Amino acid sequence: MEKKKLVVIGGVAAGMGAASKIRREKPDWEIVVFEMGQYTSYAACGLPYYIAGDVESFEELIVRNPEVFREKQNIDVRIFHQVTAIDTEGKQVKVKNLSTGEEFWESWDYLLIGTGASAIVPDVPGVDAAGVYALTNLQSGIDTRQGIEKLNPAKAVVVGAGYIGMEMAEALLLLKMDVTVVDMADQVMTTMDKDMTTMIGDYMKKEGIHLITGEKLAKIEKNSEGKVKAVVTDKQTLEADLVILGLGAKPNSEMAEKAGIELGVRGAIRVNRKMETSVPGVWAAGDCAESWHLVKKQQVYIPLGTVANKHSLVAGINISGGNMEFPGVLGTAITRFKELEISRTGLSEREAQESGIECVATTIESSTLSGYFPGTGKIKVKLVAEKNTRRIIGGQIVGFNGAAKRIDTIVAAITSGMTAQQIVDLDLSYAPPFSPVWDPVQVAARTLL
Amino acid sequence: MEKKKLVVIGGVAAGMGAASKIRREKPDWEIVVFEMGQYTSYAACGLPYYIAGDVESFEELIVRNPEVFREKQNIDVRIFHQVTAIDTEGKQVKVKNLSTGEEFWESWDYLLIGTGASAIVPDVPGVDAAGVYALTNLQSGIDTRQGIEKLNPAKAVVVGAGYIGMEMAEALLLLKMDVTVVDMADQVMTTMDKDMTTMIGDYMKKEGIHLITGEKLAKIEKNSEGKVKAVVTDKQTLEADLVILGLGAKPNSEMAEKAGIELGVRGAIRVNRKMETSVPGVWAAGDCAESWHLVKKQQVYIPLGTVANKHSLVAGINISGGNMEFPGVLGTAITRFKELEISRTGLSEREAQESGIECVATTIESSTLSGYFPGTGKIKVKLVAEKNTRRIIGGQIVGFNGAAKRIDTIVAAITSGMTAQQIVDLDLSYAPPFSPVWDPVQVAARTLL
């Protein structure tokens, strides 16, 4: 077997995952990873909990250091090295050593792009003020925590009530700040239907969040020292000495585009289900790339850690000469705000309608444990099904005390094409400390019938 | 539509569930339920928690009282009425009013037998001693709690380390007793494989239980007042002033057998998948009846609340003239011992071998949350798959902090015929407070490949 050379751009989840897989399959290949930052292979999803202090040091978020990759796996990871251009014809990348300023070209037989995503930073005046943070990578998390320690802010505004916004609002509340969350939509968590998110908004307010919906960020005001002073929406001015932007992520795909590699949904790098780009020999994985959606039957952009891990496995197997298709996503997501757990998968009712799918939906309220059991909590479950077949195509859960992980049952049901009746028929687990006799997911399925 | 008369024997989960379903379908039918005890429609699974005091009063366990059935649903529930004989030819049952002693015959067009199960009481000397309890129905739970309050026992011996034994051991520990658990098998929880139960036994010992395996109950010694003094095994004498028998349940099927109704597995009433017995017009549901096993493809005896509920739904629909087959069980069960959660579904490795299925199995250890997240706990997952196809046929989970309910993902996977690869491919939910990036169930599935 011929010895080949793989170059990987980006040393976080997708890049290092694929590199590791390929190393296992191809012990004699040359594998070089360029990472522009200082850190490799870390759990970005843990950043809000690191900022809150739930996770004490950022080192705990690092799964594996560059030295370990180098010594244990013979993967040549070069941190502080930024790839600045891709030459697909000449099969080489231009690299800048950020420590020395030196630039050089590195050749490859296979190229894997794992450049990740960046937080969306809106183009409004004052967004560059000191005290404005957006979570994008480990360094940004470290900066945010250090910034908070230095500024000791009393009033925080979180712009965007999605996953990151929600998790950061919890973190800042734990840090004893006065927290306002503002979103331009008329609800929090727009990946869910409004009938499910009302309970979330109510709980956030009860826990002390000033929640403002239906207002759009207009500008950020700074004081004479360049520090943030207020967030101005289209309707009011909100005092703030800390601002967190939670407006979602966009793929880092500009360099790929410049190299003539095709982009797809929302600017993500277009890939087939083998994770190969439009250019043979060039692969993409993780938050910079598209994913196949199992229900929508089309490519979507879902930048999440689980997806990045699966991307990297598929890309790694295919680059090594194997044959695997990306199995597809359902847009499954889970989070919590303090005690309230939130999860979703598949299509929301709104998404189903937008996709032109004739659907039925039901929302039920039940309890997470047997009603008489201490610690039982309220749970709401929404199921969305195709109208004719009653095949489940989406689910949403909001509730307390073990509510949200139940989404995995719905994930398995959607993936295997189950109908509402087939969910009712499942022999799910029951004991008073864990569930009512009919699991809330089954109660929802029964109501759908 | 002709007006018919339904008689139900037994007013707990299965009987009342079917009666309620039939009432909804047939508003004008006459429905009579005979219940020999005082209580209807209660959650027997909650009894250990009631005895522990987690659930304060037994009334909380009662879902619906006889009066409510009578007034709201026009179901003629007669408590303290024992059916003593079934006449299938004459389509009538012999009933004894336990309050008055009066006996009478009641006719029916349809008969539903929901007589439940009784705790197995071994035929050893001294088993009738005061202070020896076995949980069988709500009354037995009330008796046990009152007995404990009266006797104020210091030393308890639980015979049998299955679900009830485990739950009662926890309850007695909470009540500050010195608790010994003894089982004749060489492991606890024999519905699981020994490599999984070691962790349970170790934890029980750590929490203060004296755990004795591989010893068989020989007799119970009583003092001169007839009160229990000791439990004698085939190897030693264990002092005790309270004994709980947790030796499993046997179907209450003698009366059906005497009436010429066929019995099946382990003495349970033989039913087809419509829950009809060998005698046309006579149906059985709940802990007295068999259930279809989805993997074994044969009838089994699994007396559990969830199963009883599904039985009653199927029987109710069919008696009302509808058409539904019992969907089948996997023997899913879940429990906890203090903080340790335990669940299982499908076939254990031993059961698979006994069934002659060529299988592969794997046991992995992981964490319930992201490894760096506060409160993360150890979790062990075992998966059993058909050797050739890698189709999953069984799963077992032991662990802390949200471990056990993950069994439901495995239930859905087995039911829909998923392979280990298809479990790996599932887009399960992930966030640091809920799971590692690869859910432990997926880690086990990956190891199986």
Interface residues (C-beta under 8 A of the other chain):
Chain A: A13 A43 C45 G46 Y49 D54 V55 E60 L61 L294 L304 G305 T306 V307 N309 K310 P327 G328 V329 L330 G331 T332 A333 I334 T335 R336 E341 S343 T345 S370 Y372 F373 P374 G402 A404 K405 R406 I407 D408 T409 V411 A412 A413 T415 S416 G417 M418 Q422 D425 L426 D427 L428 S429 Y430 A431 P432 P433 F434 S435 V437 W438 D439
Chain B: A13 A43 C45 G46 Y49 D54 V55 E60 L61 L294 L304 G305 T306 V307 N309 K310 P327 G328 V329 L330 G331 T332 A333 I334 T335 R336 E341 S343 T345 S370 Y372 F373 P374 G402 A404 K405 R406 I407 D408 T409 V411 A412 A413 T415 S416 G417 M418 Q422 D425 L426 D427 L428 S429 Y430 A431 P432 P433 F434 S435 V437 W438 D439
